[in-house]
Amino acid sequence: MPTGHEVGTVTTVLGGILASFFMSFYTSKNNFKKFLKSCPILSLPIQTFLFLFALLHLRYSVHCQIHS
């Protein structure tokens, strides 16, 4: 059973990888805008997911630091 600290580390690493992927994808804004225009139905869930993921990741990171 992984400890909270180990889970936090894995979450941080995965979060960093996901964030860097989305950031690199987002910085090529032309591609991102084309993608959103071609899939307007997906644009809101993706933005919502990114926002919630960032929020949860931030709260979990703070939580781990307090308890470690």
C-alpha positions in Angstrom: 0.0 0.0 0.0 1.6 3.3 -1.1 1.9 6.0 1.5 0.3 9.4 1.0 3.7 10.9 0.3 4.4 8.3 -2.5 1.0 8.9 -4.0 1.7 12.6 -3.8 5.0 12.2 -5.6 3.5 10.1 -8.4 0.6 12.6 -8.7 3.0 15.4 -8.9 5.1 13.7 -11.6 2.0 12.7 -13.7 0.6 16.2 -13.2 3.8 17.8 -14.4 3.9 15.5 -17.5 0.2 16.3 -18.3 0.7 20.0 -17.7 3.7 20.2 -19.9 1.9 18.2 -22.6 -1.1 20.5 -22.5 1.1 23.6 -22.3 3.1 22.7 -25.3 -0.1 21.8 -27.1 -1.7 25.1 -26.0 1.3 27.2 -27.0 0.8 26.1 -30.6 -2.4 28.1 -30.3 -3.3 27.8 -34.0 -3.5 24.1 -33.6 -5.5 24.4 -30.4 -7.9 27.0 -32.0 -8.4 24.8 -35.0 -9.0 21.8 -32.7 -11.6 23.7 -30.7 -13.3 25.0 -33.8 -13.5 21.5 -35.2 -14.7 20.0 -31.9 -16.7 22.7 -30.1 -18.5 20.1 -28.1 -15.1 18.9 -26.6 -13.7 22.4 -25.9 -15.8 23.0 -22.7 -15.1 19.6 -21.1 -11.4 19.9 -21.9 -11.2 23.3 -20.3 -13.3 22.2 -17.4 -11.1 19.1 -16.9 -7.9 21.1 -17.0 -9.3 23.6 -14.5 -10.5 20.9 -12.1 -7.3 18.9 -12.5 -5.2 22.0 -11.7 -7.4 22.8 -8.7 -7.3 19.2 -7.4 -3.6 18.9 -8.0 -2.9 22.1 -6.2 -5.0 21.1 -3.2 -3.5 17.6 -3.0 0.1 19.0 -3.2 -0.6 21.4 -0.4 -2.3 18.6 1.6 0.7 16.3 1.2 3.2 19.0 2.2 1.2 19.8 5.4 1.1 16.1 6.5 4.6 15.1 5.5 
